[in-house]
Amino acid sequence: MPSFADTTATQVFGQPLRAQWEVFLDEHRGALHDCLTGLTEEQARRRLVPSRTTLLGLVKHATFVEQVWFEEAITCRSRTEIGIPATPDESFILDDGDTIASVQRAHREACAASRRRTSELGLDDLLRGNRRGPLPLRWVYLHVLRELAQHCGHADILREQLLDA
C-alpha cells in the first residue's frame, strides 16, 4: 500500500482545486517523510541549530501537525485525549524509543488518518475543534500546506548540512 499519492502536481493541473491541494499536501508530506531516508539514527537526531529542530524531530512534529489539524480540529477531541503534546514546541522532543522507522511509521499513519477524516468533508465544511474557532477545510488545507512547505525547506537545509559535513 503506497503511503503517499503517486499523482504529481503537474498531473492535476486542470483538475478541481481540492484535488490539486490534496496532491500538493501529499507531495510535501512525502518529502518530509523521505528526508530521513538514507540517514543513520545519529544523523537523524543531530542538532545543527540552537532550537530543538532535528530531521527526526521535524517528521515527528509533522505527525503532530496532522493530528492537530485533521484529528483535533475535526473530532473536537482534546490533545490530551488524542495523546499528543500540548504545544508545537513539545512535539519536537524525541524520546529514547523514537527511531527513523517508528517516526516514519507514525507519520504515514497520521497522514492516512487525515485523508480518511477529510474524505467526506467539503472544502467549505467547518472544522470546529481548533482554538481559533470554526475554520473551513479550505483554510486548514492552505495552512497545513504552508507549514509543510516551510518544514520541507528546513529539512532540505538540515540534510544538506548533515551530508556535506
C-alpha positions, 0 to 999 in steps of 0.5 A: 500500500503506497503511503503517499499519492503517486499523482504529481502536481503537474498531473492535476493541473486542470483538475478541481482545486481540492484535488490539486491541494490534496496532491500538493499536501501529499507531495510535501508530506512525502518529502518530509517523510523521505528526508530521513531516508538514507540517514543513520539514527545519529544523523537523524537526531543531530542538532545543527541549530540552537532550537530543538529542530532535528530531521527526526524531530521535524517528521515527528512534529509533522505527525503532530501537525496532522493530528492537530489539524485533521484529528483535533480540529475535526473530532473536537477531541482534546490533545490530551485525549488524542495523546499528543503534546500540548504545544508545537514546541513539545512535539519536537522532543524525541524520546529514547524509543523514537527511531527513523522507522517508528517516526516514519511509521507514525507519520504515514499513519497520521497522514492516512488518518487525515485523508480518511477524516477529510474524505467526506468533508467539503472544502467549505465544511467547518472544522470546529475543534481548533482554538481559533474557532470554526475554520473551513477545510479550505483554510486548514488545507492552505495552512497545513500546506504552508507549514509543510512547505516551510518544514520541507525547506528546513529539512532540505537545509538540515540534510544538506548540512548533515551530508556535506559535513 
